[in-house]
């Protein structure tokens, strides 16, 4: 079952647990200039998938550096999302997750 977390401290506490298996980092790019790019952190634990969404790229970089060193990090390539307001159908690029060393 997925759960959304809105607090950074709570997300880091969950990331330091023993049952945390992997963390996927997914960055989205919007077609509209006015919208900021979003970064999603998806933490896979034994029971739940925890998700944290950040709008600020600086905070996302700081969080990425403060993750536990033993965690399995997977960086997904950025893709363009569908923009509902303009009705444009944007091609979605396949996500290829690469493990960060």
Secondary structure as a PSIPRED ss2 file (coil, helix, strand):
# PSIPRED VFORMAT (PSIPRED V4.0)

   1 X C   1.000  0.000  0.000
   2 X E   0.000  0.000  1.000
   3 X E   0.000  0.000  1.000
   4 X E   0.000  0.000  1.000
   5 X C   1.000  0.000  0.000
   6 X C   1.000  0.000  0.000
   7 X C   1.000  0.000  0.000
   8 X H   0.000  1.000  0.000
   9 X H   0.000  1.000  0.000
  10 X H   0.000  1.000  0.000
  11 X H   0.000  1.000  0.000
  12 X H   0.000  1.000  0.000
  13 X H   0.000  1.000  0.000
  14 X H   0.000  1.000  0.000
  15 X H   0.000  1.000  0.000
  16 X C   1.000  0.000  0.000
  17 X C   1.000  0.000  0.000
  18 X C   1.000  0.000  0.000
  19 X C   1.000  0.000  0.000
  20 X C   1.000  0.000  0.000
  21 X C   1.000  0.000  0.000
  22 X E   0.000  0.000  1.000
  23 X E   0.000  0.000  1.000
  24 X E   0.000  0.000  1.000
  25 X E   0.000  0.000  1.000
  26 X E   0.000  0.000  1.000
  27 X E   0.000  0.000  1.000
  28 X E   0.000  0.000  1.000
  29 X E   0.000  0.000  1.000
  30 X C   1.000  0.000  0.000
  31 X C   1.000  0.000  0.000
  32 X C   1.000  0.000  0.000
  33 X C   1.000  0.000  0.000
  34 X C   1.000  0.000  0.000
  35 X C   1.000  0.000  0.000
  36 X C   1.000  0.000  0.000
  37 X C   1.000  0.000  0.000
  38 X E   0.000  0.000  1.000
  39 X E   0.000  0.000  1.000
  40 X E   0.000  0.000  1.000
  41 X E   0.000  0.000  1.000
  42 X E   0.000  0.000  1.000
  43 X E   0.000  0.000  1.000
  44 X E   0.000  0.000  1.000
  45 X C   1.000  0.000  0.000
  46 X C   1.000  0.000  0.000
  47 X C   1.000  0.000  0.000
  48 X C   1.000  0.000  0.000
  49 X E   0.000  0.000  1.000
  50 X E   0.000  0.000  1.000
  51 X E   0.000  0.000  1.000
  52 X E   0.000  0.000  1.000
  53 X E   0.000  0.000  1.000
  54 X E   0.000  0.000  1.000
  55 X C   1.000  0.000  0.000
  56 X C   1.000  0.000  0.000
  57 X H   0.000  1.000  0.000
  58 X H   0.000  1.000  0.000
  59 X H   0.000  1.000  0.000
  60 X H   0.000  1.000  0.000
  61 X H   0.000  1.000  0.000
  62 X H   0.000  1.000  0.000
  63 X H   0.000  1.000  0.000
  64 X H   0.000  1.000  0.000
  65 X H   0.000  1.000  0.000
  66 X C   1.000  0.000  0.000
  67 X C   1.000  0.000  0.000
  68 X C   1.000  0.000  0.000
  69 X C   1.000  0.000  0.000
  70 X C   1.000  0.000  0.000
  71 X C   1.000  0.000  0.000
  72 X E   0.000  0.000  1.000
  73 X E   0.000  0.000  1.000
  74 X E   0.000  0.000  1.000
  75 X E   0.000  0.000  1.000
  76 X E   0.000  0.000  1.000
  77 X E   0.000  0.000  1.000
  78 X E   0.000  0.000  1.000
  79 X E   0.000  0.000  1.000
  80 X E   0.000  0.000  1.000
  81 X C   1.000  0.000  0.000
  82 X C   1.000  0.000  0.000
  83 X E   0.000  0.000  1.000
  84 X C   1.000  0.000  0.000
  85 X C   1.000  0.000  0.000
  86 X C   1.000  0.000  0.000
  87 X C   1.000  0.000  0.000
  88 X E   0.000  0.000  1.000
  89 X C   1.000  0.000  0.000
  90 X C   1.000  0.000  0.000
  91 X C   1.000  0.000  0.000
  92 X C   1.000  0.000  0.000
  93 X C   1.000  0.000  0.000
  94 X C   1.000  0.000  0.000
  95 X C   1.000  0.000  0.000
  96 X C   1.000  0.000  0.000
  97 X C   1.000  0.000  0.000
  98 X E   0.000  0.000  1.000
  99 X E   0.000  0.000  1.000
 100 X C   1.000  0.000  0.000
 101 X C   1.000  0.000  0.000
